[in-house]
Amino acid sequence: MKTRHKLLLPLLAGLLGSMNLQAQRQDILLNDNWKFRLSHQVQGNVQNRVDLPHTWNAQDALSGKLDYKRGIGNYEKILHIDEAWRGKRLFLRFEGANSVANLFVNGRHVGEHRGGYGAFVFEITDRVEYGADNALLVRVNNGEQLDIMPLVGDFNFYGGIYRDVHLLVCDEVCISPLNYASPGVRLMQESVSREHATVRAIVDLSNGSDTAQEVTLTVRVWDGGKVVKECVREVSLPAATTSQQELLLDMERPHLWNGRKDPFLYRTEVTLARGSETIDRVEQPLGLRFFRIDPAKGFFLNGEHLTLQGVCRHQDRSEIGNALRPIHHEEDAAIMLEMGVNAVRLAHYPQSTYFYDLMDRYGIIVWAEIPFVGPGGYGDKGFVDQQSFRDNGKEQLRELIRQHCNHPSICVWGLFNELKEMGDNPVEYIGELNDLAHREDPTRPTTSASNQSGALNFITDAIAWNRYDGWYGGTPADLGKWLDATHAEHPELRIAISEYGAGASIYHQQDTLVKPAPAGWWHPENWQTHYHMENWKTIAERPYVWGSFVWNMFDFGAAHRREGDRPGINDKGLVTFDRKVRKDAFYFYKANWNREEPMVHIAGKRNDTRYRAEQEIMVFTNLPEAELLVNGRSCGTVRTDRYATAAWKGVTLAPGENEIRVVAPTGKKKEVLTDSFRCRYIPDAGR
């Protein structure tokens, strides 16, 4: 008998453990096997099988088709609802659908979400049949509408369910996902220093049953496998109500999240128990840090000055549009890390939660923003002074902050991009958004990206400008003049450069430095390289610039563009749209920003046909010096300058084939790094 009991005990423990897990929420991914058709396809049997993420504009928009499909697409799926889920609560969570989504279950309308870049949740508990197949229909509309941000933009408005869809199966009493699709847990960092941290945990609880419930709420902070802080509260929840519980977490000598140096994350576990049974559980990252922006000295993280070496990023790529999967986000983050990026502006809209997770993990400072976008150099307006538009913008701002406020990487909330004061003036409304952002999150400053003068530049806590000196007009030297004049006139402003960039095609090469026409079909790569070299020098020499963000990290889709080597692409990226080729300007930044990985790169290697006998050979390297060899003969050793550049002027090429080779010693015994290319010099080309 004793032996029998010994055998039964572990089986019983395993069974109880399994039952406990079943009592907690289930998160079921619903990405596979949807049926899709465009709304005008009303005849029978025209649906195509698709998997999510999906956009119907991957082909037409990226081919430069100006009138790419903007309208309604229908997504249908059969979802079996397990009989065992009766008595549970069921939620559908959409991470993103552009831009209006209407959900129908078994032919009945459940709800609508207006806005293309935030997550949203519908409860379907009372809309489904248990133990049966249920029909889901999601009608998504990416058509132009004057009461939904954004109204305009220099990017594609891809239609579709382009992010994941989840089915959440929860207990009747749960940590609510219904607060603007937030995780139901907000971790507000009330005060943080190297000695002490106070975090206010705000937890949304929901009782969907018709009886009062007594539950235990527990918040634990984990450092690896060790609990370093725990708070427990007994909570009485009346029937059919929601409530918000606040618990204070005090931590001594916290391990700080310190950007790229040390992106340390605690793990916060929030559980809900009924008696001894855990009925719900949510995890969120906790990265403790403090930061400030000084109008004269720039950005400080945990008391130390940090030069923000930033880029901007759009969430699309060739062939798939904006329907990105985790592997695509991971590749983008890896390329940014390779270049030495420590800050990113995620323009011009909230991006995937997974990408914010990656930024937390890698220690990259984030500027996150709502899609309040003006026309830039194009037509129409980014602001219409009607109540429905104002309300929608505020809803999208609440979504952004409540869904993503736990990410330590996010340090500023962005409120607008390139608005104009003429006509309907957005200044008063920007002030309302600014106040709302501070009410939602008192711990982070606000900022915006401007491209003109006016009162709109004096509302947010910090301000940044989109500048293209040396591309759309003027010369790169104009940036420094403008910065110094603006700083002198308004020394109280916290100034950043939110965009700067120039177009480049890897197929367009020239062996003279000539500025091209931005709207033309000729975008030589060497002008982009020159542009970034001169602009970065200007920015790096001005400590009052709290951050700068290259436009753009990657080429991106813009169907209306007619320039560069093909229509439909904005080619200002440092990396090509398919992520396969790093342009020369990428290596300039890598040499300057990534000092950990020794590298050497010859600029202009793709220019394999030359028409001048005398050339300047330029090399980007983070090593102290490099030697140039042309056709095996040394042209001397040159020490790199303060901007990781070595140059040899007056290098003479021989007619016909030439081999250009550079050698840079690493300082480790006889180890060297090399780079080389071959080019053909044609002396009599009639040029």
C-alpha positions as CSV (number, residue, x, y, z in Angstrom):
1,M,0.0,0.0,0.0
2,K,2.8,2.4,0.8
3,T,4.4,1.7,-2.5
4,R,1.1,2.4,-4.2
5,H,0.7,5.8,-2.4
6,K,4.2,6.8,-3.4
7,L,3.4,6.1,-7.1
8,L,0.1,8.0,-6.9
9,L,1.5,11.1,-5.2
10,P,3.6,12.3,-8.2
11,L,0.8,11.4,-10.6
12,L,-1.7,13.4,-8.4
13,A,0.8,16.3,-8.2
14,G,1.2,16.3,-12.0
15,L,-2.6,16.2,-12.5
16,L,-3.1,19.1,-10.0
17,G,-0.3,21.0,-11.8
18,S,-2.0,20.4,-15.1
19,M,-5.4,21.5,-13.8
20,N,-3.7,24.7,-12.4
21,L,-2.2,25.5,-15.8
22,Q,-5.6,24.9,-17.4
23,A,-7.1,27.3,-15.0
24,Q,-4.8,30.1,-16.2
25,R,-5.4,32.0,-19.4
26,Q,-4.6,30.4,-22.7
27,D,-3.2,32.5,-25.6
28,I,-3.9,30.8,-28.9
29,L,-2.5,32.3,-32.1
30,L,-5.0,32.4,-34.9
31,N,-2.8,33.3,-37.8
32,D,-3.3,30.2,-40.0
33,N,-5.9,29.4,-42.7
34,W,-8.0,32.5,-43.3
35,K,-10.0,33.1,-46.4
36,F,-9.6,36.5,-48.1
37,R,-11.4,38.5,-50.8
38,L,-11.6,42.1,-51.7
39,S,-15.1,43.6,-51.0
40,H,-15.8,44.2,-54.7
41,Q,-15.4,40.5,-55.4
42,V,-19.0,39.5,-54.6
43,Q,-19.3,36.4,-56.8
44,G,-18.9,33.0,-55.1
45,N,-15.8,31.0,-54.5
46,V,-13.3,33.9,-55.1
47,Q,-11.6,33.7,-51.7
48,N,-7.9,32.9,-51.4
49,R,-6.4,31.1,-48.5
50,V,-4.0,33.4,-46.6
51,D,-2.0,33.3,-43.4
52,L,-1.5,36.3,-41.2
53,P,0.2,38.7,-41.1
54,H,-1.2,39.7,-44.5
55,T,-1.7,42.8,-46.6
56,W,-3.4,43.0,-50.0
57,N,-1.0,45.8,-51.1
58,A,2.2,43.9,-51.2
59,Q,2.3,43.9,-55.0
60,D,0.4,47.0,-56.3
61,A,1.7,49.6,-53.8
62,L,5.3,48.4,-54.1
63,S,5.2,48.5,-57.9
64,G,4.5,52.2,-57.7
65,K,0.9,52.0,-58.6
66,L,-0.5,55.4,-57.5
67,D,-4.1,54.1,-57.1
68,Y,-3.2,50.9,-55.2
69,K,-6.2,49.3,-53.6
70,R,-7.6,51.3,-50.8
71,G,-10.9,50.0,-49.7
72,I,-12.4,47.0,-47.9
73,G,-11.0,43.5,-47.6
74,N,-12.8,40.6,-46.0
75,Y,-11.1,38.0,-43.8
76,E,-13.0,34.9,-42.8
77,K,-12.1,32.0,-40.6
78,I,-13.8,29.1,-39.0
79,L,-13.0,28.9,-35.3
80,H,-14.0,25.9,-33.2
81,I,-15.0,26.8,-29.7
82,D,-14.2,24.0,-27.2
83,E,-17.1,22.9,-25.0
84,A,-14.6,23.0,-22.1
85,W,-14.4,26.8,-22.5
86,R,-18.0,27.2,-21.4
87,G,-17.9,29.4,-18.2
88,K,-14.6,31.0,-19.4
89,R,-14.2,34.4,-21.0
90,L,-13.1,34.7,-24.6
91,F,-11.3,37.7,-26.2
92,L,-10.0,38.2,-29.7
93,R,-6.9,40.4,-29.7
94,F,-5.7,42.0,-32.9
95,E,-2.2,43.4,-32.8
96,G,-2.9,45.6,-35.9
97,A,-5.3,46.0,-38.8
98,N,-5.2,49.0,-41.2
99,S,-7.1,51.1,-40.6
100,V,-10.8,50.4,-39.7
101,A,-11.7,46.9,-38.6
102,N,-15.2,45.5,-38.0
103,L,-15.6,42.1,-36.4
104,F,-18.6,39.8,-37.0
105,V,-19.1,36.5,-35.2
106,N,-21.7,34.1,-36.8
107,G,-22.9,37.0,-38.9
108,R,-23.5,39.4,-36.0
109,H,-21.6,42.6,-35.6
110,V,-19.4,42.7,-32.5
111,G,-17.6,46.0,-32.8
112,E,-15.4,48.4,-34.7
113,H,-11.9,49.7,-34.2
114,R,-10.7,52.9,-35.9
115,G,-7.0,53.3,-36.3
116,G,-4.4,51.2,-38.2
117,Y,-1.4,50.9,-35.9
118,G,-2.6,50.0,-32.4
119,A,-3.8,46.7,-30.9
120,F,-7.5,46.2,-30.1
121,V,-9.6,43.6,-28.3
122,F,-13.2,42.4,-28.6
123,E,-14.8,40.1,-26.0
124,I,-16.8,37.3,-27.8
125,T,-17.8,35.3,-24.7
126,D,-21.6,35.7,-25.3
127,R,-21.3,35.7,-29.1
128,V,-20.1,32.2,-29.8
129,E,-21.6,28.7,-29.8
130,Y,-19.7,26.3,-27.5
131,G,-18.7,22.9,-28.8
132,A,-19.2,24.1,-32.4
133,D,-17.6,25.8,-35.3
134,N,-18.0,29.5,-35.3
135,A,-17.6,31.9,-38.3
136,L,-15.4,34.9,-37.9
137,L,-15.5,37.8,-40.4
138,V,-13.2,40.8,-40.2
139,R,-13.9,43.6,-42.7
140,V,-10.8,45.9,-42.9
141,N,-10.9,49.2,-44.7
142,N,-7.7,51.2,-45.6
143,G,-9.6,53.8,-47.5
144,E,-9.0,57.5,-47.0
145,Q,-11.1,58.9,-44.1
146,L,-11.0,62.4,-42.7
147,D,-11.6,61.4,-39.1
148,I,-8.8,58.8,-38.7
149,M,-5.1,59.5,-38.3
150,P,-3.1,59.6,-40.5
151,L,-4.7,61.7,-43.2
152,V,-1.6,61.9,-45.4
153,G,1.9,60.5,-45.4
154,D,5.0,59.9,-47.4
155,F,4.6,56.1,-47.1
156,N,2.2,53.4,-48.1
157,F,-1.1,52.8,-46.2
158,Y,-1.1,49.1,-46.6
159,G,-4.5,47.4,-46.0
160,G,-5.0,44.2,-44.1
161,I,-4.6,42.3,-40.9
162,Y,-0.9,42.7,-41.0
163,R,-0.1,41.7,-37.4
164,D,-1.0,38.6,-35.3
165,V,-4.4,37.7,-34.0
166,H,-4.8,35.9,-30.7
167,L,-7.7,34.1,-28.9
168,L,-7.4,34.7,-25.2
169,V,-9.3,32.1,-23.0
170,C,-9.5,33.5,-19.4
171,D,-11.3,32.8,-16.2
172,E,-14.5,34.7,-15.4
173,V,-12.2,36.8,-13.1
174,C,-9.1,38.0,-15.0
175,I,-6.5,40.6,-15.5
176,S,-8.4,42.6,-18.0
177,P,-7.2,43.0,-21.6
178,L,-10.0,45.5,-22.4
179,N,-8.2,48.7,-21.2
180,Y,-7.2,49.9,-24.7
181,A,-5.8,46.4,-25.4
182,S,-3.1,47.0,-22.8
183,P,-1.6,44.0,-21.0
184,G,-3.7,45.0,-18.0
185,V,-0.6,45.9,-16.0
186,R,1.1,49.3,-16.1
187,L,4.4,49.7,-14.3
188,M,4.9,53.4,-13.6
189,Q,8.4,54.3,-12.4
190,E,7.5,57.0,-9.8
191,S,11.2,57.5,-8.9
192,V,14.4,55.8,-9.8
193,S,18.0,56.3,-8.7
194,R,21.0,54.1,-8.2
195,E,20.0,53.8,-4.5
196,H,16.3,53.3,-4.7
197,A,13.3,52.7,-7.0
198,T,9.6,53.1,-6.5
199,V,7.3,51.6,-9.0
200,R,3.5,51.9,-9.0
201,A,1.9,48.8,-10.4
202,I,-1.6,49.5,-11.8
203,V,-3.5,46.3,-12.5
204,D,-6.9,46.2,-14.3
205,L,-9.1,43.5,-12.9
206,S,-12.5,42.3,-14.3
207,N,-15.1,40.1,-12.8
208,G,-17.4,38.8,-15.6
209,S,-19.5,36.6,-13.3
210,D,-22.8,37.4,-11.7
211,T,-21.5,36.9,-8.2
212,A,-18.9,38.7,-6.1
213,Q,-15.5,37.2,-6.0
214,E,-12.7,37.2,-3.5
215,V,-9.3,36.9,-5.1
216,T,-5.6,37.4,-4.2
217,L,-3.5,39.7,-6.4
218,T,0.2,39.1,-6.3
219,V,3.0,41.1,-8.0
220,R,6.4,39.6,-8.0
221,V,9.6,41.1,-9.5
222,W,12.1,38.4,-10.6
223,D,15.8,38.8,-11.1
224,G,16.5,35.6,-13.1
225,G,15.2,32.8,-10.9
226,K,15.1,34.9,-7.7
227,V,12.1,36.9,-6.4
228,V,13.5,40.3,-5.3
229,K,10.1,42.0,-4.5
230,E,6.6,40.7,-3.8
231,C,3.4,42.5,-2.9
232,V,0.1,40.7,-2.1
233,R,-3.4,42.1,-1.8
234,E,-6.7,40.5,-1.0
235,V,-9.3,42.0,-3.4
236,S,-13.1,41.8,-3.3
237,L,-14.7,42.2,-6.7
238,P,-18.4,42.9,-7.0
239,A,-20.3,41.0,-9.7
240,A,-19.9,42.2,-13.3
241,T,-17.5,45.0,-12.5
242,T,-14.0,46.1,-13.4
243,S,-11.6,47.7,-10.9
244,Q,-8.1,49.1,-10.8
245,Q,-5.7,48.1,-8.1
246,E,-2.5,50.0,-7.3
247,L,0.5,48.5,-5.5
248,L,3.7,50.2,-4.7
249,L,7.0,48.4,-5.2
250,D,10.0,49.7,-3.4
251,M,13.4,48.3,-4.3
252,E,16.8,49.1,-2.8
253,R,20.0,49.3,-4.9
254,P,18.2,48.4,-8.1
255,H,20.0,47.0,-11.1
256,L,19.5,49.6,-13.7
257,W,18.6,49.2,-17.4
258,N,21.5,51.1,-19.0
259,G,21.0,51.2,-22.7
260,R,23.5,49.3,-24.9
261,K,26.0,49.1,-22.0
262,D,23.7,46.9,-19.9
263,P,20.1,46.4,-21.0
264,F,19.2,44.6,-17.8
265,L,15.5,43.6,-17.4
266,Y,13.6,42.4,-14.4
267,R,10.6,40.2,-15.1
268,T,7.4,41.3,-13.4
269,E,4.9,38.5,-12.8
270,V,1.3,39.4,-11.9
271,T,-1.0,36.6,-10.8
272,L,-4.6,36.3,-9.7
273,A,-5.6,33.5,-7.4
274,R,-8.9,32.2,-6.0
275,G,-8.0,30.3,-2.9
276,S,-5.1,28.1,-3.7
277,E,-5.8,28.1,-7.5
278,T,-4.0,30.5,-9.8
279,I,-6.6,31.7,-12.3
280,D,-4.7,34.3,-14.3
281,R,-1.1,35.4,-14.9
282,V,0.6,38.2,-16.9
283,E,4.3,38.9,-17.3
284,Q,5.8,42.3,-18.2
285,P,9.3,43.6,-18.6
286,L,10.7,46.0,-16.0
287,G,13.7,48.0,-16.8
288,L,14.5,50.6,-14.2
289,R,16.2,53.7,-15.4
290,F,16.2,57.5,-15.1
291,F,16.9,60.0,-17.8
292,R,16.7,63.7,-18.7
293,I,17.2,66.0,-21.6
294,D,19.3,69.1,-21.0
295,P,18.8,72.0,-23.4
296,A,22.6,72.7,-23.4
297,K,24.1,69.3,-22.9
298,G,21.8,66.8,-24.5
299,F,20.5,63.4,-23.3
300,F,21.5,61.8,-20.0
301,L,20.7,58.2,-19.1
302,N,21.2,57.2,-15.4
303,G,23.1,60.4,-14.8
304,E,25.6,59.9,-17.6
305,H,25.6,61.8,-20.9
306,L,24.7,59.6,-23.9
307,T,25.1,60.7,-27.5
308,L,22.0,59.3,-29.2
309,Q,23.2,57.7,-32.5
310,G,19.8,57.3,-34.0
311,V,18.0,56.2,-37.1
312,C,14.3,56.1,-38.2
313,R,12.5,53.0,-39.2
314,H,9.4,52.2,-41.2
315,Q,7.8,48.7,-40.7
316,D,7.8,47.5,-44.3
317,R,10.1,45.7,-46.7
318,S,10.1,44.5,-50.3
319,E,7.7,41.8,-51.5
320,I,5.7,41.6,-48.3
321,G,4.8,45.2,-47.5
322,N,4.1,45.7,-43.8
323,A,3.1,42.1,-43.1
324,L,6.3,41.5,-41.1
325,R,7.0,38.3,-39.1
326,P,9.4,38.0,-36.1
327,I,12.3,37.0,-38.3
328,H,12.0,40.3,-40.1
329,H,12.0,42.4,-36.9
330,E,15.0,40.4,-35.7
331,E,16.9,41.0,-38.9
332,D,16.2,44.8,-38.7
333,A,17.4,44.9,-35.1
334,A,20.5,42.9,-35.9
335,I,21.5,45.3,-38.7
336,M,20.9,48.3,-36.4
337,L,23.1,46.7,-33.8
338,E,25.8,46.0,-36.4
339,M,25.9,49.7,-37.3
340,G,26.2,50.8,-33.7
341,V,22.7,52.3,-33.4
342,N,21.7,53.2,-29.8
343,A,18.5,55.1,-30.5
344,V,15.6,54.7,-33.0
345,R,12.6,56.8,-34.0
346,L,9.8,54.4,-34.9
347,A,8.1,56.5,-37.5
348,H,5.4,57.5,-38.1
349,Y,3.1,55.3,-36.1
350,P,3.1,52.7,-33.3
351,Q,5.0,49.6,-34.4
352,S,5.0,45.9,-33.5
353,T,5.1,45.1,-29.8
354,Y,7.8,42.5,-30.7
355,F,10.0,45.2,-32.0
356,Y,9.7,47.2,-28.8
357,D,10.6,44.0,-26.9
358,L,13.8,43.7,-29.0
359,M,14.7,47.3,-28.3
360,D,14.3,46.6,-24.6
361,R,16.5,43.6,-24.8
362,Y,19.2,45.3,-26.8
363,G,19.2,48.6,-25.0
364,I,18.2,50.9,-27.8
365,I,16.5,54.2,-26.8
366,V,13.1,54.5,-28.6
367,W,11.1,57.5,-29.7
368,A,7.5,56.1,-30.1
369,E,4.8,58.2,-31.8
370,I,1.2,58.4,-33.0
371,P,0.4,58.8,-36.7
372,F,-0.3,62.5,-36.6
373,V,1.4,63.2,-39.9
374,G,1.4,66.3,-42.1
375,P,2.0,66.4,-45.9
376,G,5.7,67.3,-45.9
377,G,6.2,68.6,-49.4
378,Y,3.0,67.1,-50.8
379,G,-0.7,68.2,-51.0
380,D,-3.6,68.1,-48.5
381,K,-3.5,68.5,-44.7
382,G,-2.6,66.4,-41.8
383,F,-5.2,68.0,-39.5
384,V,-8.9,68.6,-40.0
385,D,-10.5,70.5,-37.2
386,Q,-13.5,68.3,-36.6
387,Q,-14.4,66.6,-33.3
388,S,-14.3,63.1,-34.7
389,F,-10.7,63.5,-35.9
390,R,-9.7,65.1,-32.5
391,D,-11.3,62.2,-30.6
392,N,-9.6,59.6,-32.8
393,G,-6.2,61.1,-32.3
394,K,-6.6,61.0,-28.5
395,E,-7.8,57.4,-28.7
396,Q,-4.7,56.5,-30.6
397,L,-2.5,58.3,-28.1
398,R,-4.1,56.5,-25.2
399,E,-3.6,53.2,-27.0
400,L,0.1,53.9,-27.7
401,I,0.8,54.8,-24.1
402,R,-1.3,52.2,-22.3
403,Q,-0.1,49.3,-24.6
404,H,3.6,50.2,-24.5
405,C,4.4,52.2,-21.3
406,N,6.1,49.2,-19.7
407,H,8.9,49.2,-22.3
408,P,12.0,50.8,-20.7
409,S,13.5,51.5,-24.1
410,I,10.7,54.1,-24.8
411,C,11.9,57.4,-23.5
412,V,9.8,60.0,-25.4
413,W,6.3,60.1,-26.8
414,G,6.1,61.7,-30.2
415,L,3.0,63.8,-31.0
416,F,3.2,65.0,-34.6
417,N,5.3,65.1,-37.7
418,E,5.5,68.0,-40.2
419,L,2.3,69.7,-39.5
420,K,1.4,73.2,-40.9
421,E,-0.4,76.0,-39.1
422,M,-2.1,77.4,-42.3
423,G,-5.8,76.7,-42.6
424,D,-7.1,74.5,-39.8
425,N,-4.5,75.3,-37.2
426,P,-3.4,72.3,-35.1
427,V,-1.6,74.3,-32.3
428,E,-4.5,74.2,-29.8
429,Y,-5.0,70.5,-30.4
430,I,-1.3,69.7,-30.1
431,G,-1.6,71.3,-26.6
432,E,-4.5,69.0,-25.8
433,L,-2.5,65.9,-26.9
434,N,0.5,67.1,-24.9
435,D,-1.7,67.4,-21.7
436,L,-3.2,64.0,-22.3
437,A,0.2,62.4,-22.7
438,H,1.3,63.9,-19.4
439,R,-1.8,62.7,-17.7
440,E,-1.4,59.2,-19.1
441,D,2.3,59.0,-18.3
442,P,3.9,61.7,-16.1
443,T,7.3,59.9,-16.3
444,R,8.2,60.6,-19.9
445,P,8.7,63.8,-21.9
446,T,6.9,64.5,-25.2
447,T,8.5,65.6,-28.4
448,S,7.6,66.2,-32.0
449,A,9.2,66.4,-35.5
450,S,8.7,69.8,-37.2
451,N,9.9,71.2,-40.5
452,Q,8.9,74.9,-40.1
453,S,8.7,77.8,-37.7
454,G,5.7,78.6,-35.6
455,A,4.0,78.2,-32.3
456,L,3.7,74.4,-32.7
457,N,7.4,74.2,-31.9
458,F,7.0,75.4,-28.3
459,I,4.4,73.0,-27.0
460,T,6.1,69.6,-26.3
461,D,8.8,69.1,-23.7
462,A,11.4,68.6,-26.4
463,I,11.3,69.5,-30.1
464,A,13.1,68.1,-33.2
465,W,13.4,69.2,-36.8
466,N,13.4,67.3,-40.1
467,R,16.3,68.8,-42.0
468,Y,17.6,67.9,-45.4
469,D,20.4,70.5,-45.9
470,G,22.3,69.4,-49.0
471,W,19.5,67.3,-50.4
472,Y,16.3,69.2,-51.0
473,G,18.1,72.5,-50.8
474,G,21.3,74.3,-49.7
475,T,24.5,72.5,-48.6
476,P,25.4,70.3,-45.7
477,A,27.1,73.4,-44.1
478,D,23.7,75.0,-43.7
479,L,22.7,72.6,-41.0
480,G,25.3,73.9,-38.5
481,K,24.3,77.5,-39.2
482,W,20.7,76.8,-38.7
483,L,21.3,74.8,-35.5
484,D,23.5,77.5,-33.9
485,A,21.1,80.3,-34.8
486,T,18.1,78.4,-33.4
487,H,20.0,77.5,-30.2
488,A,21.1,81.0,-29.7
489,E,17.7,82.5,-30.2
490,H,15.9,79.8,-28.0
491,P,18.5,78.4,-25.6
492,E,15.6,77.0,-23.5
493,L,14.6,74.6,-26.3
494,R,15.6,70.9,-26.2
495,I,16.6,70.5,-29.8
496,A,17.1,67.3,-31.8
497,I,17.3,66.4,-35.5
498,S,14.4,64.0,-36.1
499,E,15.2,63.4,-39.8
500,Y,18.2,64.0,-42.1
501,G,19.0,62.0,-45.2
502,A,19.6,61.7,-49.0
503,G,18.5,59.3,-51.6
504,A,20.9,56.7,-53.1
505,S,20.7,53.8,-55.5
506,I,23.4,51.2,-55.4
507,Y,23.2,51.1,-59.2
508,H,23.9,54.8,-59.7
509,Q,27.7,55.4,-59.5
510,Q,29.8,58.4,-60.5
511,D,33.5,59.2,-60.0
512,T,32.9,62.9,-59.5
513,L,31.0,64.4,-56.6
514,V,27.9,66.1,-58.1
515,K,24.7,66.9,-56.3
516,P,21.7,65.3,-58.1
517,A,18.2,66.5,-58.4
518,P,16.2,64.9,-55.5
519,A,13.1,64.3,-57.7
520,G,15.1,63.0,-60.6
521,W,15.9,59.4,-61.6
522,W,19.6,59.8,-60.9
523,H,20.5,59.2,-57.2
524,P,24.3,58.5,-57.1
525,E,25.5,56.7,-54.0
526,N,28.5,58.9,-53.5
527,W,26.4,62.0,-52.9
528,Q,24.5,60.2,-50.1
529,T,27.8,59.2,-48.5
530,H,29.2,62.8,-48.7
531,Y,25.9,64.1,-47.3
532,H,26.0,61.9,-44.3
533,M,29.6,62.5,-43.6
534,E,29.2,66.2,-43.5
535,N,25.9,66.2,-41.6
536,W,27.1,63.8,-38.9
537,K,30.2,66.0,-38.3
538,T,27.9,69.0,-37.8
539,I,25.7,67.1,-35.4
540,A,28.5,65.4,-33.4
541,E,30.1,68.8,-32.8
542,R,27.1,70.2,-31.1
543,P,26.4,68.7,-27.7
544,Y,23.1,70.6,-27.2
545,V,21.5,68.4,-30.0
546,W,19.9,65.8,-27.7
547,G,19.5,63.3,-30.4
548,S,19.7,62.7,-34.2
549,F,17.9,60.2,-36.3
550,V,19.0,59.3,-39.8
551,W,16.2,59.2,-42.4
552,N,16.1,56.2,-43.0
553,M,17.6,53.0,-41.8
554,F,16.1,51.1,-44.7
555,D,14.6,52.0,-48.0
556,F,10.8,51.9,-47.8
557,G,7.7,51.9,-49.9
558,A,6.0,55.1,-51.1
559,A,3.9,54.5,-54.2
560,H,3.7,58.1,-55.2
561,R,7.5,58.5,-55.5
562,R,9.0,58.9,-59.0
563,E,12.7,59.0,-58.5
564,G,15.9,57.0,-58.0
565,D,16.2,53.8,-59.9
566,R,12.5,52.8,-59.9
567,P,9.1,54.2,-59.0
568,G,7.4,53.5,-55.7
569,I,10.5,53.5,-53.4
570,N,11.9,56.1,-51.1
571,D,15.6,55.3,-51.4
572,K,17.0,57.3,-48.5
573,G,17.8,54.1,-46.5
574,L,21.3,53.2,-45.5
575,V,20.3,49.6,-46.4
576,T,18.3,48.5,-49.4
577,F,14.6,47.7,-49.2
578,D,15.3,43.9,-49.2
579,R,18.0,44.3,-46.5
580,K,20.6,42.6,-48.7
581,V,22.9,45.5,-49.4
582,R,24.5,48.0,-47.0
583,K,25.2,51.3,-48.7
584,D,28.5,53.1,-48.2
585,A,27.0,55.6,-45.8
586,F,26.1,52.6,-43.6
587,Y,29.8,51.8,-43.2
588,F,30.6,55.4,-42.4
589,Y,28.3,55.2,-39.4
590,K,29.4,51.7,-38.5
591,A,33.1,52.9,-38.3
592,N,32.0,55.9,-36.2
593,W,29.4,54.3,-34.0
594,N,30.5,50.7,-33.5
595,R,34.0,50.7,-31.9
596,E,33.6,47.2,-30.6
597,E,33.9,45.4,-34.0
598,P,37.0,46.2,-36.0
599,M,36.2,47.0,-39.6
600,V,37.5,48.5,-42.8
601,H,35.4,49.4,-45.9
602,I,36.4,51.1,-49.1
603,A,33.8,53.6,-50.2
604,G,32.7,53.5,-53.9
605,K,33.4,49.9,-54.5
606,R,30.3,49.6,-56.7
607,N,31.7,52.2,-59.0
608,D,33.6,49.7,-61.1
609,T,34.0,51.9,-64.2
610,R,36.0,55.1,-63.9
611,Y,36.6,57.9,-66.3
612,R,39.2,60.0,-64.6
613,A,42.8,59.0,-64.2
614,E,43.2,60.7,-60.8
615,Q,40.9,59.4,-58.1
616,E,40.3,60.0,-54.4
617,I,40.1,56.7,-52.5
618,M,38.3,56.9,-49.2
619,V,38.1,54.3,-46.5
620,F,36.0,54.0,-43.4
621,T,37.6,52.2,-40.5
622,N,37.6,52.2,-36.8
623,L,41.3,51.2,-36.7
624,P,44.0,53.8,-36.2
625,E,45.5,53.6,-39.7
626,A,45.3,51.9,-43.1
627,E,47.6,51.4,-46.1
628,L,46.4,51.7,-49.7
629,L,47.8,49.5,-52.5
630,V,46.9,50.1,-56.2
631,N,47.9,47.3,-58.5
632,G,50.2,46.0,-55.8
633,R,52.0,49.3,-55.2
634,S,51.7,51.1,-51.9
635,C,50.2,54.6,-51.9
636,G,51.2,55.0,-48.3
637,T,49.8,54.6,-44.9
638,V,47.3,57.2,-43.6
639,R,46.0,57.7,-40.1
640,T,42.2,57.9,-39.7
641,D,40.7,61.2,-38.7
642,R,38.3,61.8,-35.8
643,Y,35.5,60.6,-38.0
644,A,37.0,57.2,-38.8
645,T,38.0,58.1,-42.3
646,A,41.2,57.7,-44.2
647,A,41.6,59.3,-47.7
648,W,44.2,59.2,-50.4
649,K,44.0,62.0,-53.0
650,G,45.5,62.0,-56.5
651,V,45.6,58.2,-56.8
652,T,46.5,57.4,-60.4
653,L,44.8,54.6,-62.2
654,A,46.2,52.6,-65.1
655,P,44.2,52.3,-68.3
656,G,42.1,49.1,-68.1
657,E,41.7,46.9,-65.1
658,N,42.9,48.1,-61.6
659,E,43.0,46.4,-58.3
660,I,42.4,48.6,-55.2
661,R,43.3,47.1,-51.9
662,V,43.4,48.5,-48.4
663,V,45.1,46.9,-45.4
664,A,44.5,48.0,-41.8
665,P,46.4,46.5,-38.8
666,T,44.2,45.6,-35.8
667,G,47.0,45.9,-33.3
668,K,46.8,42.2,-32.4
669,K,50.2,40.8,-33.4
670,K,50.3,40.6,-37.2
671,E,46.5,40.5,-37.7
672,V,45.2,42.8,-40.4
673,L,41.8,43.6,-41.9
674,T,41.6,44.0,-45.7
675,D,39.1,45.2,-48.3
676,S,39.4,45.4,-52.0
677,F,37.7,45.8,-55.3
678,R,38.5,46.0,-59.0
679,C,37.6,48.8,-61.4
680,R,38.1,49.6,-65.0
681,Y,39.6,53.0,-66.1
682,I,38.4,54.1,-69.5
683,P,40.5,57.2,-70.5
684,D,38.8,58.0,-73.8
685,A,35.1,57.8,-73.1
686,G,34.2,61.2,-74.6
687,R,33.1,62.4,-71.2
